[in-house]
Structure formats: structure tokens, C-alpha cells
Amino acid sequence: MNHWIIAPVVLPAMLAPIIAFVMRHDIVLSRVFSIAGTLLLTCIAMGLVSIAADGTVHVYKLGDWPAPFGIVLVLDRLSAMLVLVTAVLGLIVAIHAAATGWDTRGRHFHALFQFQLMGICGAFLTGDAFNLFVFFEILLIASYGLMIHSGGKERLRAGLQYVVMNLAGSTLFLFALGTLYASTGTLNIADLAVKVREIPVEDAAMIRVAAMLLMIVFAIKAALFPVQFWLPATYANAPGPVAALFAIMTKVGAYAILRIHTMVFGPDVPALSGMPGDWLYPAAVVTIAIGAFGVLGSTKLLQLIAFSVVGSMGTLMIAISAFTPEALLAALYYLLHSTFAAAALFLMADLVVIRRGSEDLRMLHPAISQNGLLTALFFAGAIGMAGMPPLSGFLGKLLVLDALRDPQVIAVAWTAVLGGSLLTIVGFARAGSSLFWRPAAIAAMPAEAPEPQVVAPPATSAVFAPAIAALAMLVLLTIFAGRVSGYLESTVAELFDPTAYIEAVLGTGEEE
Amino acid sequence: MEIVVASTIGILTAGGVYLLLRLRAFPVILGLSLLSYAVNVFLFATGRITIDAPPILQDHGEHLTYTDPLPQALVLTAIVISFGMTAVLVLISLGSFLESAHDRIDMIGEDEAETLEVDE
């Protein structure tokens, strides 16, 4: 057993209480430990990716109990990659929070932040459905704290709505797991993959209920229609760096659908006969439409970005709903892209809002300090999110479109993806011009300006570095698209042929 | 026995969902508690209902019937988590109530909330 597999869970889990108990009055010390810890997490994640890249599935048995009885953590290409994405995003967000001083506006930012990373990494690594629930709860309870970080009326109200929504979702998750356990007698994902395939079509009712309940639960996390309505209010009211970190939270839902609904309830399972895809597809189409019209109708900057996240989740899900290897490759590439695109936009928007004092797009403000640099960043982020060349959004959407060539879906799917992209471009262009260009035009009218804007503290490069780093990830994804898609190709092959995973977990082959 | 357990779960769930739809902080908290009770009983029943049996498999004794221990462990985890979550929810809704002076949990505008207050 390779003990590094549990490191992404243990490291933040140890760090968080130390930061909370020992360093709570020393913001510098907690910043140093939080950023250093996240850096270490990134190094560990890179190590895990190189371990997983050879294609063997590594299993970590907690307490050394054999697999269907004990809880296992499983490291394969998919989970290693997503842990790395989480760590890199966490590093970017932690530096942003420290550089902009968000972490001083409330208590315990870094402790909650580390707990959040622990939950996300755990959810990606676990090989047990009930353990997935537990890690979901860890990441959720940390996210409740981060969501209402630094308080404020609107933020608390949005936070309350977010908590209620997710508590209802957790209850549904438990009902789903109960149904699953009652019909299969196991909650280990590898064991489930075996047992579900043995269920005859006549007894499929229970397992279908469980599959669809689980899909609803993950759809809540992934903000899929009709359970997407919590996302715009939550993301638009969360503190900037937290909203950027939440970019990976929707992906946890997408990951869970990928993992559970390909390996356990895959299209080859006789009892389900491809039902998850049939339901996912229309939901994804409607989600794209909601995201696109939301972008067009938003009057606030953060709301606009939040709706563009909804739209990108729709694009991701429409690719997943096809459940073919090409489509899942496209979905995974788009998942990587949209995580960093959303994070870059939220970090950039945070800088704009701090300078501008208001995020309302309808009101004209005098030009903000460092207008040129922010304009360039917003332009690059919007290009990435809308899916225009040359950034990775274009490649991602191209892959998605290419994978959806099935004559049954091509008309609706292409219309949705292309139309959604067009509306997103229009929405971002309008927001960008009212944020950055019109202020320059009214600068000539001095009488209009009510009072001098609060002059933002002169931004150092540290303030801009995280947003630029997130954009740089998009550039890297574009440049190394060939290598990334090569890695993703073998990842998808693993998902569609879970024998290696099952053998490794259940120990039908030899272990250690 | 089955009918008692099944109808308990049903009634608790129905009550929970009804209270959840009231969209006011206190009923919603009660509704979520009822839902979590319902799911706890439900999880308990997923290991099949066996009465008067130990949760241990005994090879040699005369107790060849046993009750499934795994759902009991799951329920314990679920109880602890839902207990903690309810505490967090109570504090956040209290904070939200003190900040915004009303306890609606849908994100409607201020004036709209006031009109609704007057209507009720």
C-alpha cells in the first residue's frame, strides 16, 4: 500500500485544526502555513499523478480491512488528475485571499479553507459510496463557513438558502444510499459495479430508483436544471476567492456522476438500459439555455459570471450525457478548462469590484485604477469562458461538438452549445463595455462624478498574480492540449473498462 | 411491523417536505430535522427488519438469525452529521434573521418581503 494516497486528505485535516487553534490570532503565520500546506498538497498531487499515470489502480485500505468490508481510497488517473486540479486551484485562491486581505475580514478563513480542500480531495479519492457522502458533508460544512465569511445581509441570506438546499440534498443522498444498499447489499463502488450488473431486468425497479436519486443529488451539486437555482445567488454573493474555489465544487458533482454513472450505472448495465443519459441530456440542454439567458439578463458582474458557470456546467453535462468515450474525453477536458476559467473570472471580478466599489453593470462609474490591465484580464477570461479561440474553451467546445455527432442529438445539442456560446459572448461583451469602456468615455464629464472614488490600494503584482495564474492554466491547457487529451483518453478508457479498478479494489488480483 | 416502520417514514417525510416548502427559517429547520429522522429510520430498515437479534453473526451459538450491523453504523454517522448540520443551520439562520429582520429563506427583494409580511 502506498501511503501517499491518503496524504491529500490527512495533510489539510492536520493543518486546519492547527491553524484554527494555534494561529487564530496571527494572520501572517496562518497565511504562511495555509499557502505552504497548499503548495505541499500540489507537490503531493503531482506525485500522485505520476504514480497513477502508468495505468495501475492503487488502492489504500483504511485500517487494512479487505475491500468490500472496509473503506478504501482509490487512486486512478481520474482521481489523481482532479486532486491536482484542486490543489492548484487551492494554491491560486489562497494567494489571492492573502494578497487582497479577504482572509482578514472574518475569522478562520484559512482553517475552513483547508477543511474544504480536505473534503474535495477526499471526495475525489474515495472508493466507497457512503464515504463519498461523508466527504461531501465535510466539504459542504466548510463551504457554509466560507460562504458567509465576512458576513453582510445579502451574503447571510444567500448562505442560508445555500445551506438549506444542500441539507435537503444530503437527506436525499442518504435515501439514495439506503435504497442502493437495500438492493445490492454493498456500498463499495467496485463491488457495486459488479453487483449492479448481476441484477436481472425484472428486478430493476429499486436500482433504477437509487440511480436516479443519486443523479438528482449530484445534479444539485453540479447545478443542473431543475436544481440549479441555488447557484447564481450563492456564487454571486460569496466572497470573491471563495466563489473561485467553489468553481471546483460544481465539478465534484460532475465527477460523481462520471464515476458512479459510468462505472456502476453505466450504459452497459441491463437493469438501467441507459436511463441516466436519457434524463441527463434534456436537463443539460435546459441548463445551457438558463446559463446563456442568465448571462444576457444579469445586471451585476458576479451574477453574470455565476450564470456563465451554470452554462458551462450545462455544456459539461451535455457531453457526459452521451456516455461515449469521445464525449467523456471532451467532458473531462472541458471540466479542466471551465474550472480555471470560472476561477479566473471570479478572481478578476473581485479585483474590479474592490476598485469600483459596486458591481452593478447599469451604473456608470469613472474609470478605475489599472483599468487597462483589468480590461485585458476580463477580455481573456471572457474569451476563455465563452469558448472563443485561442484559449482552451474553444478546444473544449470543439471536442464537445465533435463528440455529439449522433444524428439523434446533433440538431438540439449543437444549437444549444453554439447558441449558448453566442449569447454568452454577447453578455460578456456588453458587461465588458459598460465596465471598462464607457467609464473612459464619461471621464471627460467631471461634473457627473458624485465624489472621488475610493482610491484602491496600489495593487502589487501579488494581487494580480493569482488571476493571471488561473488564466495561465488555460493557456497551458491549450498548448499541451495533445498531452492532456492523451492522458484523458486513457482515463476514459479506465472508466469504460472498470475491470482493472474492480480487480484492484476487491483484490481478485494480488495486492501490495 | 413493516407497516408501522413504512408509515412512520412516510409520515415523517411528508411532514418534512411540507415544512420545507414553507420557506421560513424555523419551519424549514424543523422540516429538515423531520426529514433527517425519516432518513435515519429508512437507513435502519435497509438492512431488512429483524427483531430481537444481535448485530453479530454467531457461528456456533443457537442465534443463527442476526440483524445487519452495517446500516446501524451508517445511521450513527448520519445522526452525527445531521446533528452538526442542524446546529450550523440554526446559527446561520439566526444570523440572517438578525441582519435582515425577516426569516424568509428565498432570496426575494426587500420591498417584496415587506408586502408579504403585510399580507400575512
Contacts between the chains, C-beta under 8 A, distances in Angstrom:
chain1	res1	chain2	res2	distance
A	130	B	74	6.0
A	130	B	77	7.4
A	134	B	77	6.6
A	134	B	81	7.3
A	137	B	81	5.0
A	137	B	85	7.2
A	141	B	84	7.0
A	141	B	85	6.8
A	141	B	88	6.4
A	144	B	88	5.7
A	144	B	92	6.7
A	148	B	92	6.3
A	148	B	95	7.2
A	151	B	95	7.3
A	151	B	99	7.4
A	152	B	99	7.4
A	153	B	96	8.0
A	153	B	99	4.4
A	153	B	100	5.0
A	156	B	92	6.8
A	156	B	95	5.1
A	156	B	96	4.2
A	156	B	99	5.1
A	156	B	100	7.2
A	157	B	96	5.2
A	157	B	99	7.6
A	157	B	100	5.7
A	157	B	105	7.6
A	157	B	107	6.1
A	158	B	107	6.3
A	159	B	92	5.8
A	159	B	96	7.2
A	160	B	25	7.1
A	160	B	89	7.9
A	160	B	92	5.3
A	160	B	93	5.4
A	160	B	96	4.5
A	160	B	105	5.4
A	161	B	105	5.5
A	161	B	106	6.9
A	161	B	107	5.9
A	163	B	85	7.9
A	163	B	88	6.9
A	163	B	89	5.4
A	163	B	92	5.6
A	164	B	20	7.8
A	164	B	28	5.6
A	164	B	32	7.1
A	164	B	89	7.0
A	164	B	105	5.7
A	167	B	32	5.1
A	167	B	82	8.0
A	167	B	85	5.6
A	167	B	89	6.4
A	168	B	20	6.4
A	168	B	32	6.8
A	168	B	35	7.1
A	170	B	81	7.5
A	170	B	82	7.6
A	170	B	85	7.1
A	171	B	16	8.0
A	171	B	32	7.1
A	171	B	35	4.6
A	171	B	36	5.9
A	171	B	38	7.9
A	171	B	39	5.2
A	171	B	82	7.8
A	174	B	39	4.4
A	174	B	42	7.6
A	174	B	43	6.2
A	174	B	78	5.6
A	175	B	39	5.6
A	175	B	42	6.2
A	177	B	43	7.7
A	177	B	74	7.5
A	178	B	39	7.1
A	178	B	42	5.1
A	178	B	43	4.7
A	178	B	45	7.9
A	178	B	46	4.3
A	178	B	71	7.7
A	178	B	74	7.9
A	179	B	46	7.3
A	181	B	43	7.9
A	181	B	46	4.8
A	181	B	47	7.5
A	181	B	70	7.4
A	181	B	71	6.9
A	181	B	74	7.6
A	182	B	45	7.9
A	182	B	46	4.0
A	182	B	47	7.8
A	182	B	48	7.9
A	233	B	107	4.9
